[in-house]
Structures are given as C-alpha cells and as structure tokens.
Amino acid sequence: MKRRDAIKQTAIILGGTLSAGSIMGVMSGCKAEPTLDWKPTFLSSNQAALVAEIAETILPATNTPGAKDVGVPKFIDEMLNGYTREKDKQGFIKGLETLEKTCNNAHGKSFMDFDATEKKGVLTAFMNKAKEEKEAQGDTSKLTWDEKPAKPFFDLMKELTCLGYFTSETVGTEVLRYDPVPGVYNGCIPLAPEEHSWSI
C-alpha cells in the first residue's frame, strides 16, 4: 500500500484533519506493526497499557482485526516520541491522567477495568469535551503549525489510532481491497452493499 494514499484515506475518515507531525511520521516510515512484546519509548508501561485499551475501544476487533492486533499502541508511542509537538505531547499525557482520574473518581476503578459500554461512555464524554475545546479556540486555520494550540486529547488519540490502523500492512492488504499491481485508474467505481473500500 502506498503511504501517500493511506494518508489521504485516513484524512478523509478523520474529516480532512491530520496534523503535520502525523503526516511527517508516516512519510518517515513510522508504521503500525503487530508485536507481542514491545517496550515503550515515550509512554510509561502503565500509560502504554491505557493507550492500548483506548485504541481498542475506538477500533475494536470484530470480524476484522482491532487496533491492538495491528500494533497501533506501539505506533502511537513512536509517533509521540518522534513526530509530535511538545505541547501536544504534554496535552496527551495530561489527557491520559485526566481520563484515569475521571474513571477513578466516578467509579472507583481504572478505565481498563470498565466493560465495553462504560469505556464507550467515557470516550464519548471526552469526545464532547474536545468539541468544546475546539469551539473555545475559535478559527485557527490561519495559524502556522507551531502557533496552533495543543490538539485536544481525544482528537489526537483518535487521529493517531486511525492513522496507525489504516496505514498498517494488515489492514491495507486484508481488510481493505488491495491490488498489488494496479491497472488503469478509474476514479469512480461504485461499491456493492457490504463491499470493502479500496486500499489504494
């Protein structure tokens, strides 16, 4: 799968909003790879475990692989370590801490101990909070990448999760339709119901 095409597809899924750091990371070769054991380089072990649960809640395993299956948690750690602005890194860590504190204060347990419905409820609340933060920031389209305020935690988490998932080799070749030797380009091919989108 071509990285440029994968980035375009992920940007469409996210509504056209990919940060410069995310694009730079994927173009530099950062990709999700499924591994059983990996040591975080930016996150602590506890933070990495929490990120893995959040990513899996956003893209759970069904009849297709989940975020954990294709190595998204490791991808997120690598992206935070090498391709994310300092203010976004700090906001991300603060967001993880706030999420855990919210779960403990409300229910006396960690996000990782929640069932699927509870996890979805917490993330929905954080998604709504991210919308409010963006509305409060106003129009930032004319600001440079460095000038833009830190991305809300949920938005960055979702962006990195989707980017890692849809640029992974497993999803590109096994979930999406993939043609390793593409022929003539046809920009408008109707899909039948239940038919998968094209990988490239």
Buried (B, 14 or more C-beta within 10 A) or exposed (E): BEBEBBBBBBBEBBEEEBBEBBBBBBEEEBBBBBEEEBEBEBBEEEBBBBBBBBBBBBBBEEEBBBBBBBBBBBBBBBBBBBBBBEEBBEBBBEBBEEBBEBBEEEEEEBBBEBEEEBBBEBBEBBBEBBEEBBEEBEEEEEEEEEEBBBBBBBBBBBBBBBBBBBBBBBBBEBBBBBEEEEEEEEEEEEEEEEEEEBBB
